[in-house]
Amino acid sequence: MSAESRFGVLDGWRGLSILLVLACHLLPLGPKAMQLNVSTGILGMAIFFTLSGFLVTHFLLHRVGIVDFLIRRFFRILPLAWLYIFVALLAYPASREVWLAHLLFYANYPPKPFVPHVTEHLWSLCVEMHFYLGIALLVTLFKKRGLLLLPILAIGFTLLRASFGMEYQSVITHFKIDEILSGATLALIYEGRLGEWLKKFVAGASFWGVLILLLISSSPFGGALNYLRPYLAALLVGITIFNPQTRVSQFLNNRVLFYIASISYALYVIHPLLASTWLGSGDVLHKYMKRPLLFAVTFLLAHISTFYFEHKMITAGKSISKVMLKVQSKLPHMH
């Protein structure tokens, strides 16, 4: 697979990751004693963050325009996120401090002023935004060679997590960002920036063996193996990138997962608010009898959001970015 390819297998992983998160939030996964809902959500987010780190780093390895990068990312993330926040915080009135924490994406830090079950999931967008700003600063200061610091930062944040005993789950950026940075490290390995031996190691690793370790590391009962979760998720995704002809990779390259991946961001953002309405209300029996309807409405609205709102925002972002790049290219000649 070339550096310019669509990375179809990554779309498959993205589709799987959002299905895991939706299952975590909307389905009863048992037996309850195993805490499968929690571990399923942790697994889904680990894969999602790996993909984010990989794709952002891959983009920056081939294009150095930080303004271009930030405009494209912000126009991808902010319109729907801010729209959702406005609707949610109007439906559940909040103080000015809560509004600011949400709109400026620092609500994942204490006192974590999320609206229970409605905006709590936005912690991941906070982590994403912090990563975008951090990597933009890194490249601004050190150019492309600054990206070689990402594996060191990944290990550093994992060690920080270990020093605080945060072995399982936290929504605070400096205890979670190693999952994104491990994906960034995978991008450097893919591009051969960290040595051929690492490429051979990833390509030759056992998919099923790594999958089993990742499942254990995503469980509350995984103990110290939880510290390796970021790297196991990146390794698992990497195996499928380097081995595109395997059955698993071919399974990930299918239209259903591609479609789910295409609307995955909207699915993730909007589903909690919908679940807080009549669609998710009632006792256990009535609530789960309405689950098919909740899923149908969620997918329908996600489709509409993606293709009739978000795509327009993304296109606008690209247009603005092109204008900014033209302006930047002319600046040196103005003196």
N, C-alpha and C positions, 0 to 999 in steps of 0.2 A: 504494500500500500504506500503510495507516494505522499509526500508532505502536503500536496495540494488536493488530496482526495477528500471526500466528504466525511470520512470516518463514519461510515454507515453503522458499524458495530457500536459506536458511541451513542448513536440515536437509539439503538436497541436497548443499551444500558439505561439511557435516560427514561425510556418508556417503562422499563422494569422498575426503576427507582421510584417513579411517581406512583406506580401501582402498589408498591410496598408501603409507601407513606399513606396512601388512601386506605389500604387495608388496616394499617395501624390505627388510624383515626376513626374509621367507620365500621369496622367489622369486629365481631367477637372472636378472637383467636385464642384457642385454649389448648390444653388445660390452663386455668388461670394461674396456678402455682408456678408455672414456667415463665410467666410474664412475657408471653410471646408478642403481645401488642407492642410493648416497649422495645423489645429487641428487633422486631420487624421494622419499626420506625428508625431505629438507630442504624440498621443495615441500609435502609433506603437512603438516608441522608449521607452516610459514608460514601456510597457509590456516587450520589449526586455531587458531593463536594469534590470527589476525585475528578469527575468529568469537568467541573468548572475550572479547577486548577490546571488541568491538562490543556483545555482549549484556550484559556486566557494566555498561558505561557507560550503555547504554540503560536498564537496570534502575534505576540510581542517578539518572538524570535524571528519572525518574518517581516514584521512591520514595526518601526520604532516610533511612530507618531503617537505620543502620549495623549495629546489633545484629541486626536482621532479616536483612540481607544476609549477614553473617558466619555466622550460624547455618545459613541455607539452603545456603550454599556449603560449609561444613564438613561438614554432613550429606550433601551430595552427593558430596564427594570422599573424606573420611576413612574411612568404614566399609570400603569395598572396598580402598582403598589400604593401610590398616593390616592388614586380613586377609591381603592378598597378601604384605606385608612379613613378617608373622609366619610364614606358611607357607614363604616363600623362605629366611628366615634360620634357620629350624629345619632346613630341608633342607640348607642350606649354613652350618653353624655360624659365628658371627661374634662379635667382641668387643663389649663394652658400648659402646665408642665408635662402632662401626659401627651398632649398634642405634639409638643416639640420633640419629646423623646421618640415618638413614632415617626414623625415626618423627617427627622434628622438621623434616624436609624442608630440610636444609642439606647433603646429600650431594653436591650439584652443585658445591660449592666444594672446593678442594684440602684434603686429599689425595684427594678423590672416592672414598670407600670403597665403591664399588658392587661387587656380585657380578657378575663378567663374564658377559655374555649373559643374565643373569637379572633384575638390578635396575637395569641401566644406563639403561633407558628412563625410569626414575622421575625423571630430571633435569627433565623437562618439568613434572611435578607440583610440584617444588621451585620452578620459575619461576612457576607459576600461584599457589602459595600466597603467595609473596613479593609478587606483584601484588595479590592480594586484601588483604593486610595494608597494603600501601602506599597503595592507593586508598582504603581505609577510613580511614587516618590523614589523607589529603588532604581527604576530605569532612568528617571530624570537625573539622579545623582551619579549613577555609574554606567549609564547606557546599557547595551545588551549584556555586557559582562556581569552586571549586577544580578542578572537572573541566575547566575551560578551560585549565588548566595542562598537561593531558596532551599536547597536540601539541608544546608546548615541551619537555617531558620526553622525548618520542619523539625529536625531533631532537637533543637533548642526548646521549642515550644512543647514538645512531648516530654522532655526532661522537666520543664517547668510544671507541666500537668502532674507528673509523677511526684515532684517535690511537695506539691500541695495535696497529694493523695486523691486527685481527681481522676480516678482510674476508669470510671464508667461514662458518666454523661454530665455535660455542662453546656449551657447556652452562651456563656461568656466567651468573647472572641479569643482571648489568649489561651483559653483551655480547649478550644475547638478548631482553631485555624490550621492545626497540623494536618487535618483531613484534606484541606484544600492544598496545602503546600506539598503533600505527598503526591497529589495529582500533578502539580507543577514539576516535581522531580521526575515523574514518569515522562513528561513532555521532553525534558532535557535528555533523558535516557533514549527516548525514541529518536531524537535528533542526533544522537551520538556525541553529545556534549560531555558525557561523564564516562566515556570509555566503552569500547566494544564489548568488554567482558560483562558489563551490566546488561547490555542488550541481549547477549547470549543467555545470561542468567534468567531474565524475564521470559524470553522466548521458550526456554527449556523447562520452566517450572511446571509442576503438576496442577492443572486447573482444579481437579476435584480435591486434591489435598489442600490447596490454598482456600478453596471454598469452605471446606469443613472448618479450618482454622478461623476464617472470617466469621462464620456463623457463631462459633464459640466466643470470639472476641466481641461480638455484638450483643452477647447475653449478659444480664446482670450477674450471672454465675461464672463469667469468664475470667474473673480475677485479674492478675497482672497482664494477661493476654490482651486485655482491653487497650493497653498502651500501644500494641502493635496493629490495632484495627486500621489506622490510616494507611499503613504500608501494605497490609494484606489486601485492602480494597484496591489500592493502586496496582498491586501486583496482579490481582485477578483481572482487572480491566486490561492491563498491559499484555497479559497472556493472549487475550482474544484479539488485540491489535496486531501482535506479531505473528499470530497464527490464524489468518483469515479464512483458511480452508477447512477448519475443524467443524464438527457438527454444531458445537455451541456457538461459534462465530456465525455460522450460516443461519442458525435459529435467530440470533439477534438481528440479522439482516432481513427483517420481514416488514411488510407494509403496515400491518396492524400496530406493531411497536413504533414504527416511524410516525404514524399518525398520532398515537398517544404522546410520543415525544414532542411533536409539533405543538400540542396544546398543553404540555405538561406544566408550564409556568402558570398559566391561567388556572388549571386544575388545582395546583398547589395553593395559590393565593386565595381563591374564592370559596373553596369547599367548607371551611369552618363557619363562615357566616351563614351559608345555606343550611348547614347542620344545626344552627342555633334557631332556625325558624320552625314552623309547623312540620316541615319535612323531616326534622330530626327529633320531634317531641313525642311524648307519650311514655307509657310503661315499656318494659323490655319487649313484650310481644308486639305491641303496636309500632314501636320505634323501628324494629327490624323488619316488620311487614312493609314499612314505607321506604326501606333502604333502596330497593330497585328504582323507585321514583326519584329519590334523592340523587342517586348516581346518574340517572338519565338527565335530570335538570342540570346537574353539575357539568356533565360533558357537553350539553347543548350550550350553556352559557360560556363555557370555556372555548368552544368552537367559535362562537360569535365574537368573543373578546379577542381571540387570537387573530382571526382573519379580517375582522371589520374595525378593530380598534388598534391593537398592538402593532399589526403590520404597517399601518399608516404612521404610527409613531416611529417605528424602526426606520421606515423610508425617510421620514422627515429628519431623523438623526443622521442618516447617511448623507443626505443633501447638505445639511448644515456642516457636517464634517468635511465634505468636499470643498465647500466654500472657504472654510477655515484653512484647509491645506493650501488652497490657491493663494489666499492672503499671506500665509506664512512663506510661501515660495517666492513671493514678490518683495517681501520686507528687506532682504539684503540689498536689493537693487535700488531702494529708495534713498540710500544715503549718497 
